[in-house]
Amino acid sequence: MAIAPITGMLKKRFLFDLGFGISLGISAAYGFWYMHHLKIHDWQAKYYLKLEQEKNAAAQ
């Protein structure tokens, strides 16, 4: 009784790894953008707005 050859196993594994890697990368990028980057950008915009308001108040 011979063992049947395993065909297409490498291709299936490669496609699985590629799909999993792309999905994980997109999820990580989404998390970074909405959980970190936009919060830091909002904080920075508020900080510079506060500085500008203080500068305008001091000038008057």
PDB file with SEQRES, HELIX, SHEET and CRYST1 records, atoms N, CA, C and O in Angstrom:
SEQRES   1 A   60  MET ALA ILE ALA PRO ILE THR GLY MET LEU LYS LYS ARG          
SEQRES   2 A   60  PHE LEU PHE ASP LEU GLY PHE GLY ILE SER LEU GLY ILE          
SEQRES   3 A   60  SER ALA ALA TYR GLY PHE TRP TYR MET HIS HIS LEU LYS          
SEQRES   4 A   60  ILE HIS ASP TRP GLN ALA LYS TYR TYR LEU LYS LEU GLU          
SEQRES   5 A   60  GLN GLU LYS ASN ALA ALA ALA GLN                              
HELIX    1 AA1 MET A    9  PHE A   32  1                                  24    
HELIX    2 AA2 TRP A   33  HIS A   37  3                                   5    
HELIX    3 AA3 LEU A   38  ALA A   59  1                                  22    
CRYST1    1.000    1.000    1.000  90.00  90.00  90.00 P 1           1          
ATOM      1  N   MET A   1       0.851  -1.176   0.000  1.00  0.00           N  
ATOM      2  CA  MET A   1       0.000   0.000   0.000  1.00  0.00           C  
ATOM      3  C   MET A   1       0.898   1.241   0.000  1.00  0.00           C  
ATOM      4  O   MET A   1       1.665   1.458   0.938  1.00  0.00           O  
ATOM      5  N   ALA A   2       0.800   2.034  -1.035  1.00  0.00           N  
ATOM      6  CA  ALA A   2       1.633   3.225  -1.184  1.00  0.00           C  
ATOM      7  C   ALA A   2       0.919   4.439  -0.585  1.00  0.00           C  
ATOM      8  O   ALA A   2      -0.309   4.520  -0.554  1.00  0.00           O  
ATOM      9  N   ILE A   3       1.718   5.348  -0.128  1.00  0.00           N  
ATOM     10  CA  ILE A   3       1.179   6.597   0.424  1.00  0.00           C  
ATOM     11  C   ILE A   3       0.985   7.572  -0.736  1.00  0.00           C  
ATOM     12  O   ILE A   3       1.876   7.743  -1.568  1.00  0.00           O  
ATOM     13  N   ALA A   4      -0.160   8.193  -0.783  1.00  0.00           N  
ATOM     14  CA  ALA A   4      -0.462   9.140  -1.856  1.00  0.00           C  
ATOM     15  C   ALA A   4       0.406  10.385  -1.708  1.00  0.00           C  
ATOM     16  O   ALA A   4       0.629  10.850  -0.590  1.00  0.00           O  
ATOM     17  N   PRO A   5       0.893  10.925  -2.803  1.00  0.00           N  
ATOM     18  CA  PRO A   5       1.731  12.120  -2.718  1.00  0.00           C  
ATOM     19  C   PRO A   5       0.912  13.331  -2.268  1.00  0.00           C  
ATOM     20  O   PRO A   5      -0.266  13.477  -2.596  1.00  0.00           O  
ATOM     21  N   ILE A   6       1.574  14.175  -1.517  1.00  0.00           N  
ATOM     22  CA  ILE A   6       0.924  15.400  -1.045  1.00  0.00           C  
ATOM     23  C   ILE A   6       1.163  16.468  -2.109  1.00  0.00           C  
ATOM     24  O   ILE A   6       2.289  16.936  -2.278  1.00  0.00           O  
ATOM     25  N   THR A   7       0.136  16.842  -2.808  1.00  0.00           N  
ATOM     26  CA  THR A   7       0.269  17.833  -3.876  1.00  0.00           C  
ATOM     27  C   THR A   7      -0.503  19.089  -3.499  1.00  0.00           C  
ATOM     28  O   THR A   7      -1.602  19.026  -2.950  1.00  0.00           O  
ATOM     29  N   GLY A   8       0.088  20.204  -3.802  1.00  0.00           N  
ATOM     30  CA  GLY A   8      -0.578  21.472  -3.541  1.00  0.00           C  
ATOM     31  C   GLY A   8      -0.493  21.931  -2.099  1.00  0.00           C  
ATOM     32  O   GLY A   8      -1.073  22.959  -1.749  1.00  0.00           O  
ATOM     33  N   MET A   9       0.215  21.193  -1.249  1.00  0.00           N  
ATOM     34  CA  MET A   9       0.278  21.549   0.167  1.00  0.00           C  
ATOM     35  C   MET A   9       1.043  22.861   0.363  1.00  0.00           C  
ATOM     36  O   MET A   9       0.621  23.721   1.135  1.00  0.00           O  
ATOM     37  N   LEU A  10       2.165  23.007  -0.338  1.00  0.00           N  
ATOM     38  CA  LEU A  10       2.965  24.218  -0.202  1.00  0.00           C  
ATOM     39  C   LEU A  10       2.191  25.436  -0.702  1.00  0.00           C  
ATOM     40  O   LEU A  10       2.242  26.502  -0.088  1.00  0.00           O  
ATOM     41  N   LYS A  11       1.488  25.279  -1.797  1.00  0.00           N  
ATOM     42  CA  LYS A  11       0.703  26.379  -2.359  1.00  0.00           C  
ATOM     43  C   LYS A  11      -0.399  26.797  -1.390  1.00  0.00           C  
ATOM     44  O   LYS A  11      -0.617  27.990  -1.178  1.00  0.00           O  
ATOM     45  N   LYS A  12      -1.092  25.831  -0.804  1.00  0.00           N  
ATOM     46  CA  LYS A  12      -2.160  26.140   0.146  1.00  0.00           C  
ATOM     47  C   LYS A  12      -1.600  26.844   1.377  1.00  0.00           C  
ATOM     48  O   LYS A  12      -2.183  27.816   1.858  1.00  0.00           O  
ATOM     49  N   ARG A  13      -0.470  26.357   1.888  1.00  0.00           N  
ATOM     50  CA  ARG A  13       0.133  26.955   3.075  1.00  0.00           C  
ATOM     51  C   ARG A  13       0.611  28.372   2.774  1.00  0.00           C  
ATOM     52  O   ARG A  13       0.440  29.277   3.591  1.00  0.00           O  
ATOM     53  N   PHE A  14       1.208  28.562   1.602  1.00  0.00           N  
ATOM     54  CA  PHE A  14       1.680  29.890   1.219  1.00  0.00           C  
ATOM     55  C   PHE A  14       0.526  30.875   1.126  1.00  0.00           C  
ATOM     56  O   PHE A  14       0.622  31.997   1.623  1.00  0.00           O  
ATOM     57  N   LEU A  15      -0.562  30.462   0.495  1.00  0.00           N  
ATOM     58  CA  LEU A  15      -1.718  31.351   0.367  1.00  0.00           C  
ATOM     59  C   LEU A  15      -2.331  31.650   1.727  1.00  0.00           C  
ATOM     60  O   LEU A  15      -2.773  32.772   1.977  1.00  0.00           O  
ATOM     61  N   PHE A  16      -2.360  30.654   2.610  1.00  0.00           N  
ATOM     62  CA  PHE A  16      -2.874  30.885   3.961  1.00  0.00           C  
ATOM     63  C   PHE A  16      -1.990  31.887   4.697  1.00  0.00           C  
ATOM     64  O   PHE A  16      -2.494  32.837   5.295  1.00  0.00           O  
ATOM     65  N   ASP A  17      -0.671  31.678   4.656  1.00  0.00           N  
ATOM     66  CA  ASP A  17       0.257  32.582   5.339  1.00  0.00           C  
ATOM     67  C   ASP A  17       0.184  33.993   4.766  1.00  0.00           C  
ATOM     68  O   ASP A  17       0.216  34.974   5.508  1.00  0.00           O  
ATOM     69  N   LEU A  18       0.086  34.089   3.462  1.00  0.00           N  
ATOM     70  CA  LEU A  18      -0.009  35.395   2.820  1.00  0.00           C  
ATOM     71  C   LEU A  18      -1.300  36.111   3.223  1.00  0.00           C  
ATOM     72  O   LEU A  18      -1.272  37.290   3.576  1.00  0.00           O  
ATOM     73  N   GLY A  19      -2.409  35.414   3.173  1.00  0.00           N  
ATOM     74  CA  GLY A  19      -3.687  36.013   3.565  1.00  0.00           C  
ATOM     75  C   GLY A  19      -3.719  36.399   5.029  1.00  0.00           C  
ATOM     76  O   GLY A  19      -4.228  37.460   5.389  1.00  0.00           O  
ATOM     77  N   PHE A  20      -3.175  35.539   5.871  1.00  0.00           N  
ATOM     78  CA  PHE A  20      -3.140  35.826   7.304  1.00  0.00           C  
ATOM     79  C   PHE A  20      -2.249  37.029   7.592  1.00  0.00           C  
ATOM     80  O   PHE A  20      -2.602  37.887   8.401  1.00  0.00           O  
ATOM     81  N   GLY A  21      -1.100  37.095   6.935  1.00  0.00           N  
ATOM     82  CA  GLY A  21      -0.183  38.213   7.139  1.00  0.00           C  
ATOM     83  C   GLY A  21      -0.775  39.538   6.688  1.00  0.00           C  
ATOM     84  O   GLY A  21      -0.641  40.551   7.374  1.00  0.00           O  
ATOM     85  N   ILE A  22      -1.426  39.529   5.544  1.00  0.00           N  
ATOM     86  CA  ILE A  22      -2.050  40.756   5.043  1.00  0.00           C  
ATOM     87  C   ILE A  22      -3.186  41.188   5.967  1.00  0.00           C  
ATOM     88  O   ILE A  22      -3.325  42.374   6.266  1.00  0.00           O  
ATOM     89  N   SER A  23      -3.990  40.240   6.417  1.00  0.00           N  
ATOM     90  CA  SER A  23      -5.096  40.567   7.326  1.00  0.00           C  
ATOM     91  C   SER A  23      -4.581  41.128   8.640  1.00  0.00           C  
ATOM     92  O   SER A  23      -5.113  42.113   9.151  1.00  0.00           O  
ATOM     93  N   LEU A  24      -3.552  40.506   9.183  1.00  0.00           N  
ATOM     94  CA  LEU A  24      -2.984  40.977  10.441  1.00  0.00           C  
ATOM     95  C   LEU A  24      -2.359  42.359  10.270  1.00  0.00           C  
ATOM     96  O   LEU A  24      -2.486  43.209  11.151  1.00  0.00           O  
ATOM     97  N   GLY A  25      -1.691  42.585   9.153  1.00  0.00           N  
ATOM     98  CA  GLY A  25      -1.086  43.883   8.889  1.00  0.00           C  
ATOM     99  C   GLY A  25      -2.115  44.991   8.744  1.00  0.00           C  
ATOM    100  O   GLY A  25      -1.925  46.090   9.265  1.00  0.00           O  
ATOM    101  N   ILE A  26      -3.190  44.711   8.046  1.00  0.00           N  
ATOM    102  CA  ILE A  26      -4.253  45.709   7.881  1.00  0.00           C  
ATOM    103  C   ILE A  26      -4.916  46.004   9.221  1.00  0.00           C  
ATOM    104  O   ILE A  26      -5.213  47.159   9.526  1.00  0.00           O  
ATOM    105  N   SER A  27      -5.147  44.977  10.016  1.00  0.00           N  
ATOM    106  CA  SER A  27      -5.750  45.172  11.338  1.00  0.00           C  
ATOM    107  C   SER A  27      -4.843  45.999  12.238  1.00  0.00           C  
ATOM    108  O   SER A  27      -5.316  46.881  12.954  1.00  0.00           O  
ATOM    109  N   ALA A  28      -3.552  45.722  12.207  1.00  0.00           N  
ATOM    110  CA  ALA A  28      -2.605  46.482  13.024  1.00  0.00           C  
ATOM    111  C   ALA A  28      -2.538  47.938  12.567  1.00  0.00           C  
ATOM    112  O   ALA A  28      -2.485  48.843  13.400  1.00  0.00           O  
ATOM    113  N   ALA A  29      -2.541  48.170  11.263  1.00  0.00           N  
ATOM    114  CA  ALA A  29      -2.501  49.536  10.743  1.00  0.00           C  
ATOM    115  C   ALA A  29      -3.769  50.300  11.123  1.00  0.00           C  
ATOM    116  O   ALA A  29      -3.700  51.469  11.502  1.00  0.00           O  
ATOM    117  N   TYR A  30      -4.916  49.647  11.024  1.00  0.00           N  
ATOM    118  CA  TYR A  30      -6.187  50.269  11.408  1.00  0.00           C  
ATOM    119  C   TYR A  30      -6.172  50.639  12.889  1.00  0.00           C  
ATOM    120  O   TYR A  30      -6.571  51.740  13.268  1.00  0.00           O  
ATOM    121  N   GLY A  31      -5.709  49.706  13.720  1.00  0.00           N  
ATOM    122  CA  GLY A  31      -5.631  49.971  15.153  1.00  0.00           C  
ATOM    123  C   GLY A  31      -4.686  51.112  15.466  1.00  0.00           C  
ATOM    124  O   GLY A  31      -5.011  51.968  16.288  1.00  0.00           O  
ATOM    125  N   PHE A  32      -3.523  51.146  14.831  1.00  0.00           N  
ATOM    126  CA  PHE A  32      -2.569  52.230  15.058  1.00  0.00           C  
ATOM    127  C   PHE A  32      -3.168  53.567  14.655  1.00  0.00           C  
ATOM    128  O   PHE A  32      -3.050  54.553  15.383  1.00  0.00           O  
ATOM    129  N   TRP A  33      -3.812  53.599  13.490  1.00  0.00           N  
ATOM    130  CA  TRP A  33      -4.315  54.870  12.968  1.00  0.00           C  
ATOM    131  C   TRP A  33      -5.411  55.444  13.859  1.00  0.00           C  
ATOM    132  O   TRP A  33      -5.374  56.623  14.212  1.00  0.00           O  
ATOM    133  N   TYR A  34      -6.390  54.611  14.225  1.00  0.00           N  
ATOM    134  CA  TYR A  34      -7.537  55.129  14.958  1.00  0.00           C  
ATOM    135  C   TYR A  34      -7.341  55.144  16.466  1.00  0.00           C  
ATOM    136  O   TYR A  34      -8.009  55.923  17.147  1.00  0.00           O  
ATOM    137  N   MET A  35      -6.459  54.323  17.019  1.00  0.00           N  
ATOM    138  CA  MET A  35      -6.274  54.290  18.466  1.00  0.00           C  
ATOM    139  C   MET A  35      -5.089  55.126  18.925  1.00  0.00           C  
ATOM    140  O   MET A  35      -5.022  55.506  20.094  1.00  0.00           O  
ATOM    141  N   HIS A  36      -4.155  55.418  18.033  1.00  0.00           N  
ATOM    142  CA  HIS A  36      -2.969  56.162  18.450  1.00  0.00           C  
ATOM    143  C   HIS A  36      -2.790  57.453  17.654  1.00  0.00           C  
ATOM    144  O   HIS A  36      -2.760  58.542  18.228  1.00  0.00           O  
ATOM    145  N   HIS A  37      -2.673  57.332  16.356  1.00  0.00           N  
ATOM    146  CA  HIS A  37      -2.304  58.476  15.534  1.00  0.00           C  
ATOM    147  C   HIS A  37      -3.316  59.618  15.626  1.00  0.00           C  
ATOM    148  O   HIS A  37      -2.923  60.768  15.819  1.00  0.00           O  
ATOM    149  N   LEU A  38      -4.590  59.327  15.493  1.00  0.00           N  
ATOM    150  CA  LEU A  38      -5.588  60.397  15.502  1.00  0.00           C  
ATOM    151  C   LEU A  38      -5.709  61.045  16.874  1.00  0.00           C  
ATOM    152  O   LEU A  38      -5.979  62.243  16.966  1.00  0.00           O  
ATOM    153  N   LYS A  39      -5.513  60.272  17.946  1.00  0.00           N  
ATOM    154  CA  LYS A  39      -5.550  60.861  19.289  1.00  0.00           C  
ATOM    155  C   LYS A  39      -4.381  61.818  19.491  1.00  0.00           C  
ATOM    156  O   LYS A  39      -4.551  62.904  20.045  1.00  0.00           O  
ATOM    157  N   ILE A  40      -3.190  61.413  19.039  1.00  0.00           N  
ATOM    158  CA  ILE A  40      -2.017  62.275  19.161  1.00  0.00           C  
ATOM    159  C   ILE A  40      -2.194  63.528  18.305  1.00  0.00           C  
ATOM    160  O   ILE A  40      -1.853  64.628  18.738  1.00  0.00           O  
ATOM    161  N   HIS A  41      -2.718  63.369  17.109  1.00  0.00           N  
ATOM    162  CA  HIS A  41      -2.939  64.509  16.219  1.00  0.00           C  
ATOM    163  C   HIS A  41      -3.960  65.472  16.835  1.00  0.00           C  
ATOM    164  O   HIS A  41      -3.775  66.687  16.767  1.00  0.00           O  
ATOM    165  N   ASP A  42      -5.019  64.952  17.427  1.00  0.00           N  
ATOM    166  CA  ASP A  42      -6.033  65.784  18.078  1.00  0.00           C  
ATOM    167  C   ASP A  42      -5.429  66.530  19.262  1.00  0.00           C  
ATOM    168  O   ASP A  42      -5.693  67.716  19.458  1.00  0.00           O  
ATOM    169  N   TRP A  43      -4.613  65.823  20.055  1.00  0.00           N  
ATOM    170  CA  TRP A  43      -3.967  66.452  21.207  1.00  0.00           C  
ATOM    171  C   TRP A  43      -3.053  67.584  20.740  1.00  0.00           C  
ATOM    172  O   TRP A  43      -3.031  68.655  21.346  1.00  0.00           O  
ATOM    173  N   GLN A  44      -2.303  67.351  19.670  1.00  0.00           N  
ATOM    174  CA  GLN A  44      -1.385  68.351  19.142  1.00  0.00           C  
ATOM    175  C   GLN A  44      -2.157  69.573  18.630  1.00  0.00           C  
ATOM    176  O   GLN A  44      -1.744  70.707  18.876  1.00  0.00           O  
ATOM    177  N   ALA A  45      -3.255  69.359  17.931  1.00  0.00           N  
ATOM    178  CA  ALA A  45      -4.052  70.469  17.410  1.00  0.00           C  
ATOM    179  C   ALA A  45      -4.634  71.300  18.557  1.00  0.00           C  
ATOM    180  O   ALA A  45      -4.636  72.529  18.489  1.00  0.00           O  
ATOM    181  N   LYS A  46      -5.123  70.642  19.602  1.00  0.00           N  
ATOM    182  CA  LYS A  46      -5.653  71.365  20.763  1.00  0.00           C  
ATOM    183  C   LYS A  46      -4.557  72.161  21.466  1.00  0.00           C  
ATOM    184  O   LYS A  46      -4.791  73.282  21.917  1.00  0.00           O  
ATOM    185  N   TYR A  47      -3.363  71.582  21.557  1.00  0.00           N  
ATOM    186  CA  TYR A  47      -2.246  72.260  22.213  1.00  0.00           C  
ATOM    187  C   TYR A  47      -1.867  73.532  21.460  1.00  0.00           C  
ATOM    188  O   TYR A  47      -1.698  74.586  22.073  1.00  0.00           O  
ATOM    189  N   TYR A  48      -1.732  73.441  20.139  1.00  0.00           N  
ATOM    190  CA  TYR A  48      -1.367  74.617  19.357  1.00  0.00           C  
ATOM    191  C   TYR A  48      -2.486  75.649  19.332  1.00  0.00           C  
ATOM    192  O   TYR A  48      -2.209  76.847  19.272  1.00  0.00           O  
ATOM    193  N   LEU A  49      -3.731  75.220  19.376  1.00  0.00           N  
ATOM    194  CA  LEU A  49      -4.848  76.156  19.464  1.00  0.00           C  
ATOM    195  C   LEU A  49      -4.805  76.911  20.787  1.00  0.00           C  
ATOM    196  O   LEU A  49      -5.039  78.119  20.828  1.00  0.00           O  
ATOM    197  N   LYS A  50      -4.504  76.196  21.864  1.00  0.00           N  
ATOM    198  CA  LYS A  50      -4.389  76.836  23.179  1.00  0.00           C  
ATOM    199  C   LYS A  50      -3.246  77.846  23.185  1.00  0.00           C  
ATOM    200  O   LYS A  50      -3.397  78.945  23.718  1.00  0.00           O  
ATOM    201  N   LEU A  51      -2.099  77.484  22.593  1.00  0.00           N  
ATOM    202  CA  LEU A  51      -0.974  78.420  22.527  1.00  0.00           C  
ATOM    203  C   LEU A  51      -1.338  79.666  21.724  1.00  0.00           C  
ATOM    204  O   LEU A  51      -0.981  80.779  22.108  1.00  0.00           O  
ATOM    205  N   GLU A  52      -2.039  79.484  20.623  1.00  0.00           N  
ATOM    206  CA  GLU A  52      -2.427  80.621  19.799  1.00  0.00           C  
ATOM    207  C   GLU A  52      -3.418  81.519  20.540  1.00  0.00           C  
ATOM    208  O   GLU A  52      -3.336  82.744  20.447  1.00  0.00           O  
ATOM    209  N   GLN A  53      -4.345  80.918  21.269  1.00  0.00           N  
ATOM    210  CA  GLN A  53      -5.302  81.714  22.040  1.00  0.00           C  
ATOM    211  C   GLN A  53      -4.599  82.490  23.148  1.00  0.00           C  
ATOM    212  O   GLN A  53      -4.936  83.646  23.402  1.00  0.00           O  
ATOM    213  N   GLU A  54      -3.625  81.868  23.810  1.00  0.00           N  
ATOM    214  CA  GLU A  54      -2.867  82.571  24.850  1.00  0.00           C  
ATOM    215  C   GLU A  54      -2.053  83.712  24.247  1.00  0.00           C  
ATOM    216  O   GLU A  54      -1.942  84.783  24.844  1.00  0.00           O  
ATOM    217  N   LYS A  55      -1.486  83.484  23.073  1.00  0.00           N  
ATOM    218  CA  LYS A  55      -0.704  84.517  22.390  1.00  0.00           C  
ATOM    219  C   LYS A  55      -1.599  85.689  22.005  1.00  0.00           C  
ATOM    220  O   LYS A  55      -1.211  86.847  22.162  1.00  0.00           O  
ATOM    221  N   ASN A  56      -2.801  85.392  21.499  1.00  0.00           N  
ATOM    222  CA  ASN A  56      -3.742  86.457  21.126  1.00  0.00           C  
ATOM    223  C   ASN A  56      -4.256  87.201  22.347  1.00  0.00           C  
ATOM    224  O   ASN A  56      -4.461  88.413  22.293  1.00  0.00           O  
ATOM    225  N   ALA A  57      -4.465  86.489  23.448  1.00  0.00           N  
ATOM    226  CA  ALA A  57      -4.937  87.138  24.674  1.00  0.00           C  
ATOM    227  C   ALA A  57      -3.851  88.048  25.246  1.00  0.00           C  
ATOM    228  O   ALA A  57      -4.160  89.113  25.781  1.00  0.00           O  
ATOM    229  N   ALA A  58      -2.604  87.651  25.142  1.00  0.00           N  
ATOM    230  CA  ALA A  58      -1.500  88.468  25.647  1.00  0.00           C  
ATOM    231  C   ALA A  58      -1.284  89.699  24.764  1.00  0.00           C  
ATOM    232  O   ALA A  58      -0.835  90.735  25.255  1.00  0.00           O  
ATOM    233  N   ALA A  59      -1.592  89.601  23.492  1.00  0.00           N  
ATOM    234  CA  ALA A  59      -1.395  90.717  22.567  1.00  0.00           C  
ATOM    235  C   ALA A  59      -2.459  91.795  22.750  1.00  0.00           C  
ATOM    236  O   ALA A  59      -2.227  92.947  22.384  1.00  0.00           O  
ATOM    237  N   GLN A  60      -3.598  91.457  23.297  1.00  0.00           N  
ATOM    238  CA  GLN A  60      -4.688  92.441  23.447  1.00  0.00           C  
ATOM    239  C   GLN A  60      -4.539  93.260  24.666  1.00  0.00           C  
ATOM    240  O   GLN A  60      -5.371  94.128  24.933  1.00  0.00           O  
TER     241      GLN A  60                                                      
END                                                                             
